[in-house]
Amino acid sequence: MRSKKLLSLLVAPLFAVGMAACDVDQTEEGELPEVQVEEGQLPAYDVDAAEVEVTEDTVTVPDIDINPPEDDGDGAPETDAESY
């Protein structure tokens, strides 16, 4: 059993190198087969769905004000070194 594993570990890289060294040229163009599609019928289902009651509630969302730092003209926002 161990010799089979060892043999396969030695042969696999040789096989991979051999496959990488081959040159493949297309000798003939391929084409898709002719296919005919006929009209069919979808299956029918009898579904007893659960009853769902939809209601509307009003939710009050807090108003948030964001005051970004002002630009001093160099493209970078001003920072307060003491805040770090």
N, C-alpha and C positions, 0 to 999 in steps of 0.2 A: 504494500500500500504506500509506504513511504517513498519507494523508488518511482512509483507512478507520479506522485506529486512533484518530486525532484525533476523528473523527465519533462513534465508539463511546464514547469517553471523555466526550464532551459529552452524548450521548443517554442513557447509563446512569443518571446522577444524576437527570435529568428523569423518566425512567421510574420510578425508585425513589420519588421524591417524589409522583408521580401515583398509585402503588399505595398509598402510606401515607395519602393523602388520601381514598381511597374508603371508603364505608360499606357493610358487608355485613350483611344481615339474613337469617336462616333463614326460608324460606317453607314448608318441608315437613319433617316428621320422617322420619328414615331408619330402616331396620331391617335386621337381618342376614338373609341368604338362608336358605331351608330347605335343610338338608343331611342326606343319609342316609348313614350309615356302615355298611358291611357287614363281617362278620367276614373276616379275612384269614389269611395264614400267613406266619410269619417265615421268612427263608431259613435253610437248614441249612449248617453249616460243619464241616469235618473239620480239627481243629487238632492238630498234633503239638507240644506244649509241651515246653520244656526241663525236665529233671529237676532239682529243687532239693532240696538237703539242708539241713535246719534243725538247728542245734545251739544249746545254751545255754552261756554262759560267765558266771562270776561276776566282777564288777568291784568293787573296793573304792574307795569315794568318800571323800575326806578330810572330816573334820568341821570346820566353820568356826564359830567363836564371834564374834558381833558385839556389841559393847558400845556402844550409842548414848549420846550425851551426855545428862546429866540435865537435866530441865526445872526452871527456877528460878521457875516460877509465872506468868510473863508470857506463856506460850503459845509462846515461842521457846526452842529449845534453847540451853544455855550454850555459849559458844565461847571458845576460848583465843586471844586476839589475837596472842600470840607465835607461834602455830603457822602463821600466815599469813605 
